[in-house]
């Protein structure tokens, strides 16, 4: 199995490297990438992050030497099943709308006694430096696999967060005068091998949102929604938002609501 996975990953990397050549049609490249994803689906490396994340969720640590098993993600203390499909959401205990990574930060601080700096240290893995946050997020999100997205917008603050996310999505700025909508509001648009889903198209929004977090073959890491959106801001030449920024939560709320009803399928596999 490991040898088969290695061969498939090697083949995928070769495809990505060679597909930029003029001999390979764009449609054909897209089909081949989809085929490799399907072949790798049963052995997605993200499973390793999920297992490590579950261990970290249950591990007693921090100044208070407690686990995260009493963290309330919106469905009650310790309940992770289906929690991700209803995030971001308003939390009464802080009177604030939070996405998963903000809420996880909150629990690490209040339950385990970590400082904000400790709770947000290494949010994204780097060479030789794995991220506990990416692992825990992988575990939590995996517990919603197969369930429909149902992000709430009944509370006034949830509605306000959605509208803020919508404004950010359409806001043009930066050195290139780009907006999120520049790449993600038109059907059948792409950059090189990368399809650009039209987030205003419900089917596209569902397919895009329900497959993050994802294991990125090109990076050898599971990347969270925070990382994905930060990278979008980088490509727009905007300043990178601070980790746990409300701006990221707002955009996430907009994306999640647009994907309502879609069946969650992450952590998935990406190029």
SVG drawing of the C-alpha trace seen along z (x, -y; Angstrom):
<svg xmlns="http://www.w3.org/2000/svg" viewBox="-32 -49 45 51">
<polyline fill="none" stroke="black" stroke-width="0.4" points="0.0,0.0 2.8,-2.4 4.6,-1.6 1.4,-2.1 0.8,-5.5 4.4,-6.6 4.0,-5.7 0.7,-7.5 2.1,-10.6 5.1,-10.5 2.9,-10.2 0.8,-13.1 3.9,-15.3 5.1,-14.4 1.7,-15.2 1.7,-18.6 5.2,-19.4 4.6,-18.3 1.1,-19.6 2.2,-23.1 3.7,-22.0 1.7,-22.9 1.3,-19.3 -1.2,-18.6 -4.7,-20.2 -6.0,-21.9 -9.2,-19.8 -7.1,-16.7 -4.9,-17.9 -7.9,-18.6 -9.3,-15.1 -6.0,-13.5 -5.6,-15.4 -9.2,-14.3 -8.3,-10.7 -5.2,-10.8 -7.2,-12.3 -9.7,-9.5 -7.0,-6.9 -5.4,-8.3 -8.6,-9.0 -8.5,-5.7 -5.0,-6.5 -5.1,-10.2 -2.0,-11.2 -4.3,-13.6 -5.3,-10.5 -2.0,-10.8 -2.8,-14.4 -6.3,-13.3 -4.8,-10.6 -2.2,-12.9 -4.9,-15.6 -7.1,-13.2 -4.2,-12.4 -3.5,-16.1 -7.2,-16.7 -7.2,-14.1 -3.7,-15.0 -3.5,-16.8 -1.2,-19.7 -0.6,-23.4 -0.4,-25.1 -3.7,-23.6 -2.7,-20.1 -6.1,-19.4 -7.2,-18.1 -9.4,-19.8 -12.2,-17.3 -14.4,-19.8 -14.0,-22.4 -17.4,-23.6 -17.4,-24.0 -21.0,-24.9 -22.7,-21.5 -21.8,-21.2 -18.6,-20.5 -16.5,-17.8 -18.8,-17.2 -16.9,-17.2 -19.3,-15.2 -20.9,-17.6 -19.5,-20.7 -17.5,-21.9 -20.6,-21.9 -22.1,-24.6 -19.1,-26.9 -18.5,-29.9 -21.2,-30.7 -22.1,-33.0 -20.9,-31.8 -22.8,-33.1 -19.9,-32.8 -17.8,-35.3 -20.7,-37.1 -18.7,-36.7 -18.8,-34.9 -15.9,-32.5 -14.6,-30.1 -13.0,-26.8 -9.5,-28.1 -10.5,-31.0 -12.6,-28.8 -9.8,-26.3 -7.5,-29.1 -10.1,-30.2 -10.3,-26.7 -6.5,-26.3 -6.3,-29.5 -9.3,-29.1 -9.2,-25.4 -5.5,-24.6 -4.2,-28.0 -2.0,-28.8 -1.2,-32.4 -2.4,-33.8 1.2,-33.6 1.4,-29.9 -2.0,-29.1 -1.2,-30.5 2.4,-29.4 3.2,-27.6 -0.3,-27.8 1.1,-26.5 3.8,-23.8 7.2,-24.7 10.1,-22.6 10.9,-20.3 8.3,-22.1 4.9,-20.4 1.8,-22.3 -0.3,-21.0 -3.1,-23.4 -3.2,-21.9 -3.4,-18.4 -6.2,-19.2 -8.2,-21.0 -7.7,-17.9 -9.2,-15.7 -12.1,-18.0 -13.1,-18.5 -12.8,-14.8 -15.6,-14.2 -18.0,-16.1 -17.3,-14.1 -20.4,-13.0 -22.6,-15.6 -24.3,-18.6 -23.1,-22.2 -25.5,-24.2 -23.7,-27.4 -26.2,-29.4 -27.0,-33.1 -30.0,-33.5 -28.2,-35.6 -27.7,-39.3 -23.9,-39.0 -23.9,-36.0 -25.7,-38.1 -23.4,-41.0 -20.3,-38.7 -21.7,-37.2 -22.3,-40.7 -18.7,-41.8 -17.4,-38.7 -19.3,-39.5 -17.9,-43.0 -14.4,-41.7 -15.0,-39.2 -15.9,-42.0 -13.4,-44.6 -10.8,-45.6 -7.4,-46.8 -3.7,-46.0 -1.0,-46.5 -3.0,-44.6 -6.5,-46.1 -7.7,-42.5 -10.6,-41.2 -11.5,-37.7 -14.2,-38.1 -11.6,-38.7 -10.8,-35.0 -13.9,-33.5 -17.0,-35.0 -16.8,-33.7 -17.6,-30.3 -14.9,-28.1 -12.0,-30.3 -8.5,-29.0 -4.9,-29.8 -2.5,-27.3 -3.7,-23.9 -5.7,-25.5 -9.5,-25.6 -10.9,-28.7 -14.4,-27.9 -17.1,-30.5 -18.1,-31.0 -21.3,-32.7 -22.3,-29.4 -23.8,-27.2 -22.4,-23.9 -19.0,-25.4 -19.1,-26.9 -20.1,-23.6 -17.3,-21.7 -14.7,-24.2 -15.6,-24.8 -16.4,-21.2 -12.9,-20.0 -10.9,-22.2 -8.8,-21.6 -6.8,-19.5 -3.5,-17.6 -1.5,-19.5 0.7,-17.1 2.9,-20.0 3.6,-21.0 3.4,-17.7 1.2,-19.2 -2.4,-19.5 -3.5,-23.2 -6.4,-24.8 -8.9,-27.3 -6.9,-30.1 -3.9,-29.1 -5.9,-28.9 -7.4,-32.4 -4.1,-33.9 -2.5,-32.7 -5.3,-34.4 -4.6,-37.7 -0.9,-37.2 -1.6,-36.6 -3.8,-39.8 -0.7,-41.6 -2.7,-42.5 -1.1,-42.6 -1.3,-39.1 -4.0,-39.0 -3.0,-38.1 -3.8,-34.5 -7.3,-34.3 -8.3,-37.6 -12.0,-38.5 -11.5,-39.4 -10.7,-35.7 -13.7,-34.6 -15.9,-37.0 -14.8,-35.6 -15.1,-32.1 -18.7,-32.8 -19.5,-34.1 -17.9,-31.0 -19.5,-28.5 -23.0,-30.0 -22.7,-29.9 -21.8,-26.2 -24.9,-25.5 -26.3,-22.0 -23.0,-20.7 -21.8,-17.4 -18.5,-17.9 -15.8,-15.7 -12.6,-17.0 -9.8,-16.9 -9.4,-16.3 -6.5,-16.0 -5.2,-18.9 -2.3,-19.4"/>
</svg>
